[in-house]
Amino acid sequence: MFRLIFKTLWTRRRRNGWLLAELILVAVLSWIIFDPVIVVTYDRHLPLGYDADRLCMLSVGMLQPQAPGYDPQATDSASLMQAYLNLVERTRQHPDVEQATPLLSFLYPGSGGSSTSELTAEGGSVAISLMHIEFLPHTHFLKHSVFVPVKVA
């Protein structure tokens, strides 16, 4: 039975060649279209490593010079930083807040502000993946961290 099928396919190879070429073209185009969609969908459904259900991010701005209540003496960098840290501390002291930490712009895990690099020694075959996130020292940024240090042998 299979011998007859193969013999028939071989005798009609010119007509079946176009069918094979169409099949290959459809497979390649499908791969080009569906692969990025599947990868992005898979990445979006990966667990974050933390509970984002009650997570909140606040943005803080500065008053314009013409605004009422504007204090020109409080515009130097030390005063601005102290005022910012005071806001974070007041937020941390609120009874409904479990954790609070200051962020530098949009630099947090999963944001566009963090960078990931892969380093390999010259002539080496082992690559080390690094994630670079800037944060303010002496804050609670890594207190309940989701990051796990990895030792490379």
C-alpha positions as CSV (number, residue, x, y, z in Angstrom):
1,M,0.0,0.0,0.0
2,F,2.7,2.5,1.0
3,R,4.7,1.4,-2.0
4,L,1.9,2.3,-4.3
5,I,1.5,5.8,-2.5
6,F,5.2,6.5,-2.9
7,K,5.2,5.4,-6.5
8,T,2.2,7.6,-7.3
9,L,3.8,10.6,-5.5
10,W,7.1,10.1,-7.4
11,T,5.4,9.9,-10.8
12,R,3.5,13.2,-10.1
13,R,6.6,14.9,-8.6
14,R,6.4,17.9,-10.9
15,R,2.9,18.8,-9.6
16,N,3.7,17.7,-6.1
17,G,6.9,19.9,-6.1
18,W,4.8,23.1,-6.3
19,L,2.7,21.8,-3.5
20,L,5.8,21.1,-1.4
21,A,7.1,24.6,-2.2
22,E,3.8,26.1,-1.1
23,L,3.9,24.1,2.1
24,I,7.4,25.2,2.9
25,L,6.5,28.9,2.2
26,V,3.4,28.7,4.4
27,A,5.4,27.0,7.2
28,V,8.1,29.7,7.1
29,L,5.6,32.6,7.0
30,S,3.6,31.0,9.8
31,W,6.8,30.7,11.9
32,I,7.7,34.4,11.2
33,I,4.3,35.6,12.2
34,F,3.4,33.3,15.1
35,D,6.7,32.9,16.9
36,P,7.0,36.4,18.2
37,V,3.3,36.4,19.3
38,I,3.8,33.1,21.2
39,V,7.0,34.3,22.8
40,V,5.5,37.6,24.0
41,T,2.4,35.8,25.3
42,Y,4.6,33.3,27.2
43,D,6.8,36.0,28.6
44,R,3.7,38.0,29.8
45,H,2.4,35.0,31.7
46,L,5.6,34.2,33.5
47,P,5.3,34.9,37.3
48,L,6.9,38.2,38.4
49,G,8.5,36.8,41.6
50,Y,6.4,39.1,43.8
51,D,2.7,39.8,44.4
52,A,1.8,42.7,42.2
53,D,-1.9,42.7,43.4
54,R,-1.5,45.5,46.0
55,L,1.6,47.1,44.5
56,C,1.5,50.8,44.1
57,M,3.9,53.3,42.6
58,L,3.7,57.0,43.3
59,S,5.2,59.8,41.2
60,V,6.3,63.0,42.9
61,G,6.7,66.3,41.1
62,M,8.0,69.8,42.0
63,L,6.0,73.0,42.3
64,Q,6.6,75.5,39.5
65,P,8.3,78.8,40.5
66,Q,5.0,80.8,40.0
67,A,2.9,78.4,42.1
68,P,1.6,79.4,45.5
69,G,3.6,77.8,48.3
70,Y,6.8,77.6,46.2
71,D,9.9,78.0,48.4
72,P,13.1,79.1,46.5
73,Q,15.3,78.1,49.5
74,A,14.2,74.5,49.2
75,T,15.3,74.0,45.6
76,D,18.9,72.9,46.2
77,S,19.7,69.3,45.7
78,A,20.2,68.4,49.4
79,S,16.8,69.9,50.4
80,L,15.0,68.2,47.5
81,M,16.5,64.9,48.4
82,Q,15.6,65.3,52.1
83,A,12.1,66.3,51.2
84,Y,11.8,63.2,49.0
85,L,13.1,60.9,51.7
86,N,10.7,62.5,54.2
87,L,7.8,61.7,51.9
88,V,9.0,58.1,51.6
89,E,9.4,57.8,55.4
90,R,5.9,59.2,55.9
91,T,4.5,56.7,53.4
92,R,6.4,53.9,55.2
93,Q,4.9,55.0,58.5
94,H,1.3,54.8,57.2
95,P,-0.6,51.9,58.9
96,D,-1.9,50.5,55.6
97,V,1.5,50.4,53.9
98,E,3.6,47.3,54.4
99,Q,6.8,48.3,52.5
100,A,7.9,51.5,50.8
101,T,11.1,52.3,49.0
102,P,12.3,55.3,46.9
103,L,13.0,54.6,43.2
104,L,15.2,56.4,40.8
105,S,12.8,57.3,37.9
106,F,11.7,54.0,36.3
107,L,14.5,51.7,37.6
108,Y,12.9,48.6,39.1
109,P,12.7,44.9,38.1
110,G,10.7,44.4,35.0
111,S,10.8,48.1,33.9
112,G,12.5,49.5,30.8
113,G,15.0,51.3,33.1
114,S,16.9,48.2,34.1
115,S,19.5,46.7,31.9
116,T,20.6,43.1,31.3
117,S,24.0,42.2,30.0
118,E,25.8,39.0,29.2
119,L,29.5,38.8,29.8
120,T,32.0,36.2,28.5
121,A,35.7,36.1,29.1
122,E,37.9,36.5,26.0
123,G,38.2,33.1,24.6
124,G,35.9,31.6,27.2
125,S,32.7,29.6,26.7
126,V,30.9,30.4,29.9
127,A,28.6,33.5,29.8
128,I,27.5,35.3,32.9
129,S,24.1,37.2,32.8
130,L,24.0,40.4,34.8
131,M,21.1,42.7,35.7
132,H,21.9,46.3,36.5
133,I,19.4,48.3,38.6
134,E,20.3,51.6,40.2
135,F,18.9,52.3,43.6
136,L,19.5,54.7,46.5
137,P,21.8,53.3,49.2
138,H,20.6,52.8,52.7
139,T,17.0,52.4,51.6
140,H,14.7,49.3,51.8
141,F,15.0,48.5,48.1
142,L,16.5,45.0,48.6
143,K,15.0,44.3,52.0
144,H,12.5,41.8,50.8
145,S,14.2,41.2,47.5
146,V,13.1,38.8,44.8
147,F,16.7,38.6,43.5
148,V,18.7,35.4,44.2
149,P,22.5,35.6,44.1
150,V,23.9,33.1,41.7
151,K,27.4,31.6,42.2
152,V,29.3,30.8,39.0
153,A,31.9,28.0,39.2
